[in-house]
Amino acid sequence: MGIQRHVTSEAITGLAGDLDKDVKEQVTTAKRKIEECRVDGFPGFGLAGIPLQIAYNGIIDDFTGFLDTYSETMTDVAVILRTRVAPAWQEAELNNTVRYGDT
């Protein structure tokens, strides 16, 4: 028989917490490492490499912007998981419970 997976509202809330914590830490680390690669000032890539330096730093700016957008999106996903998905899942769990003797 295959692996069985069970989803609970607690697991959904836990996933939201993981997204908040882990993604922010990883994005912060990645941005710091990327910024360490920035080439500022002269001589940089040398006189002939000024256009390359501008393009290189532009890519760094674009990528750090992408990471910011990614982090914001994961925060939005975590909020939706916590405020909409987990409560809806919990309600579905409660409504799916068979009760005997209830009238």
trRosetta pair geometry for C-beta under 8 A, 3 or more apart (Angstrom, degrees):
i j d omega theta_ij theta_ji phi_ij phi_ji
1 4 7.8 -2 141 -40 112 98
7 11 5.8 -128 -153 69 56 136
7 12 6.9 55 -179 -52 99 96
7 89 6.9 -93 131 -154 107 140
8 11 4.6 102 53 2 78 100
8 12 7.2 -139 96 -4 45 84
8 89 7.4 132 174 139 27 128
8 93 7.3 45 -139 -83 69 149
9 12 5.5 -50 -150 34 38 114
9 13 6.4 38 151 -17 67 104
9 86 4.5 97 -163 -167 85 78
9 87 7.2 77 -144 -76 130 21
9 89 4.6 169 -85 91 82 107
9 90 3.8 19 -67 -64 160 89
9 93 6.5 -104 -22 -2 109 139
10 13 5.7 -54 -148 39 33 110
10 14 6.2 37 151 -21 65 107
10 86 8.0 94 -62 -148 19 115
11 14 5.4 -52 -146 37 32 115
11 15 6.4 39 152 -23 64 101
12 15 5.7 -49 -151 31 32 114
12 16 6.8 36 148 -20 61 101
12 81 5.5 -157 171 -177 90 98
12 82 7.9 175 131 -84 89 40
12 85 5.5 -140 -176 114 141 108
12 86 4.2 -177 95 -88 122 85
12 89 5.7 131 -9 27 153 155
13 16 5.5 -49 -154 31 36 115
13 17 6.7 37 149 -17 65 102
13 81 7.2 168 -94 135 35 98
13 82 5.9 77 -125 -116 74 74
13 86 4.8 63 -58 -113 84 155
14 17 5.6 -52 -152 36 36 113
14 18 6.4 38 150 -20 67 103
15 18 5.5 -51 -148 35 34 113
15 19 6.4 37 152 -21 65 102
15 78 8.0 -155 118 -118 69 75
15 81 6.0 -104 88 178 103 157
16 19 5.7 -52 -151 33 31 112
16 20 6.5 32 151 -19 64 104
16 77 7.8 -158 -118 120 76 70
16 78 4.1 116 -159 -158 77 75
16 79 7.5 133 -154 -49 121 18
16 81 4.0 -169 -76 88 107 122
16 82 4.3 148 170 -54 170 93
16 86 7.3 -71 -14 -35 136 130
17 20 5.6 -53 -149 35 33 112
17 21 6.1 16 160 -7 68 111
17 78 7.5 128 -52 -154 21 119
18 21 6.1 -64 -139 46 27 100
18 22 5.2 0 178 5 70 122
19 22 6.8 -53 -110 49 16 93
19 23 5.2 6 -171 -7 57 127
19 74 5.0 -156 -178 174 107 100
19 75 7.5 178 133 -85 106 34
19 77 6.1 -109 -178 89 163 105
19 78 4.2 -162 84 -76 125 109
19 81 7.4 116 18 24 142 146
20 23 7.1 -41 -108 39 4 100
20 24 6.5 -4 168 -10 46 120
20 74 7.9 -180 -78 132 36 97
20 75 6.7 73 -109 -115 72 71
20 78 4.9 129 -53 -168 86 167
21 24 6.5 -77 -159 37 17 105
21 25 6.5 9 158 -14 61 113
22 25 5.8 -60 -149 38 30 109
22 26 6.1 23 159 -14 67 111
23 26 5.9 -60 -145 41 29 107
23 27 6.0 27 159 -18 67 110
23 70 7.7 -142 -174 134 116 92
23 71 6.1 160 141 -123 106 69
23 74 4.4 -114 161 123 172 160
23 75 7.8 -147 87 -53 135 66
24 27 5.9 -55 -141 39 27 108
24 28 6.2 30 158 -21 63 108
24 71 6.2 86 -101 -149 61 114
24 75 7.8 62 -67 -72 103 102
25 28 5.9 -58 -149 36 27 111
25 29 6.4 25 155 -16 64 108
26 29 5.7 -55 -147 38 31 111
26 30 6.2 30 155 -18 66 108
27 30 5.7 -54 -143 39 31 111
27 31 6.2 31 158 -19 65 106
27 67 5.0 151 -152 176 97 104
27 68 7.7 126 177 -82 132 36
27 70 6.6 -179 -103 87 126 107
27 71 4.4 13 -79 -76 178 119
28 31 6.0 -55 -146 37 27 109
28 32 6.4 28 155 -20 62 107
29 32 5.8 -56 -150 34 29 111
29 33 6.4 24 156 -14 65 108
30 33 5.9 -59 -149 39 31 108
30 34 6.2 29 155 -19 66 108
30 67 5.9 -165 96 -123 123 146
31 34 5.7 -55 -143 38 31 111
31 35 6.2 32 157 -20 66 107
31 64 5.3 83 -131 -131 95 96
31 67 5.6 -170 -70 99 97 154
31 68 8.0 67 -89 -56 136 78
32 35 5.9 -55 -148 36 28 110
32 36 6.7 34 151 -25 61 104
33 36 5.6 -50 -154 27 34 116
33 37 7.2 33 149 -19 61 102
34 37 5.8 -57 -163 29 39 112
34 38 7.7 61 140 -43 62 84
34 60 5.8 159 162 -147 101 90
34 63 6.0 -144 -153 101 152 124
34 64 5.9 -175 97 -71 141 93
34 67 7.7 -176 11 -15 152 149
35 38 5.5 -20 -165 -13 48 118
35 60 7.2 117 -96 178 44 124
35 64 7.1 58 -63 -86 88 139
37 60 6.6 -169 85 -103 100 127
38 57 5.9 61 -148 -117 88 91
38 60 5.4 159 -92 141 84 172
39 44 4.8 101 152 -144 111 87
39 45 6.5 63 141 -38 157 84
39 53 5.4 -107 98 -137 120 95
39 56 6.0 21 30 100 118 137
39 57 6.5 -117 54 -62 74 99
40 44 7.1 -119 115 -90 8 104
40 57 7.4 90 -80 -99 67 138
41 44 6.2 171 85 -52 43 93
43 46 5.4 12 169 -93 106 43
43 47 7.3 -53 -148 -39 89 62
44 49 6.4 -151 111 97 94 110
44 50 7.1 89 76 -101 136 55
44 53 4.3 25 157 -106 141 147
45 48 7.7 -91 123 81 92 62
45 49 2.6 -111 119 128 107 141
45 50 7.1 -164 64 -56 100 27
45 52 4.9 -82 97 81 170 116
45 53 4.6 -160 11 -57 111 96
45 56 7.4 129 -41 5 135 144
46 49 4.5 80 53 15 79 109
46 50 7.9 -99 94 -38 47 65
47 50 6.5 -18 -171 -30 35 104
49 52 4.4 -53 -165 45 79 120
49 53 5.7 87 132 -30 88 94
50 53 5.5 -51 -145 33 32 113
50 54 6.5 34 156 -20 64 102
51 54 5.7 -52 -149 34 34 112
51 55 6.4 30 154 -15 66 107
52 55 5.8 -57 -147 41 31 109
52 56 5.9 35 154 -23 67 109
53 56 5.6 -52 -140 36 29 114
53 57 6.3 22 161 -11 64 107
54 57 6.3 -59 -147 42 25 104
54 58 6.2 31 151 -24 61 110
55 58 5.4 -56 -148 35 30 117
55 59 6.6 34 153 -22 64 100
56 59 5.9 -52 -156 30 30 110
56 60 6.8 30 147 -16 62 103
57 60 5.3 -48 -150 35 40 116
57 61 6.4 45 150 -21 67 101
58 61 5.5 -50 -149 35 34 113
58 62 6.3 35 151 -19 65 104
59 62 5.5 -51 -146 37 33 113
59 63 6.2 29 156 -18 66 108
60 63 5.9 -57 -144 39 28 108
60 64 6.3 25 158 -15 65 106
61 64 6.1 -58 -146 38 27 106
61 65 6.3 30 153 -19 62 109
62 65 5.6 -60 -154 38 29 114
62 66 6.4 34 149 -22 65 104
63 66 5.3 -46 -148 32 36 116
63 67 6.5 38 152 -19 64 101
64 67 5.5 -48 -149 35 36 114
64 68 6.6 42 149 -21 64 100
65 68 5.6 -49 -150 32 34 114
65 69 6.5 34 152 -17 65 104
66 69 5.7 -56 -150 38 32 111
66 70 6.2 36 151 -22 66 106
67 70 5.4 -50 -144 36 33 116
67 71 6.3 36 155 -20 65 104
68 71 5.8 -55 -149 36 29 111
68 72 6.4 28 153 -17 64 107
69 72 5.7 -55 -147 38 31 111
69 73 6.2 33 153 -21 65 107
70 73 5.7 -56 -148 36 29 112
70 74 6.4 25 155 -15 64 106
71 74 5.9 -55 -147 38 30 108
71 75 6.4 33 152 -20 63 105
72 75 5.6 -53 -150 35 32 114
72 76 6.5 34 150 -19 64 103
73 76 5.6 -52 -151 35 33 113
73 77 6.4 35 150 -20 65 103
74 77 5.4 -47 -144 35 36 115
74 78 6.3 41 153 -22 64 102
75 78 5.6 -51 -148 34 32 113
75 79 6.5 34 151 -20 63 102
76 79 5.7 -52 -150 33 33 112
76 80 6.5 30 153 -16 65 106
77 80 5.8 -57 -149 38 32 110
77 81 6.2 35 152 -21 66 105
78 81 5.6 -52 -146 36 31 113
78 82 6.2 25 157 -15 65 111
79 82 5.9 -62 -146 41 28 108
79 83 5.8 -5 168 5 68 118
80 83 6.5 -66 -126 50 23 90
80 84 5.2 -32 -167 34 65 117
80 85 6.3 60 138 -16 75 104
81 84 7.5 -44 -82 53 8 75
81 85 4.8 -39 -134 43 47 127
81 86 6.2 62 158 -29 64 96
82 85 7.8 33 -2 45 18 87
82 86 5.9 -7 -138 13 28 131
83 86 7.7 58 -3 39 11 98
83 87 7.1 -17 174 1 31 120
84 87 6.7 -71 -149 42 17 101
84 88 6.2 11 162 -14 59 117
85 88 5.9 -63 -147 40 27 109
85 89 6.1 26 157 -20 66 109
86 89 5.7 -54 -143 37 29 111
86 90 6.3 31 156 -21 64 105
87 90 5.5 -52 -145 36 33 113
87 91 6.3 35 155 -20 65 104
88 91 5.7 -52 -149 36 31 112
88 92 6.4 33 150 -19 63 105
89 92 5.6 -54 -150 36 33 113
89 93 6.4 38 149 -23 65 102
90 93 5.5 -49 -150 32 34 115
90 94 6.5 31 152 -16 64 104
91 94 5.7 -54 -149 38 33 110
91 95 6.2 25 155 -13 67 110
92 95 5.8 -58 -140 44 30 106
92 96 5.9 25 159 -18 65 115
93 96 5.9 -66 -144 40 24 107
93 97 7.0 38 153 -40 60 99
94 97 5.9 -44 -159 6 34 117
99 102 4.4 28 119 -6 124 130
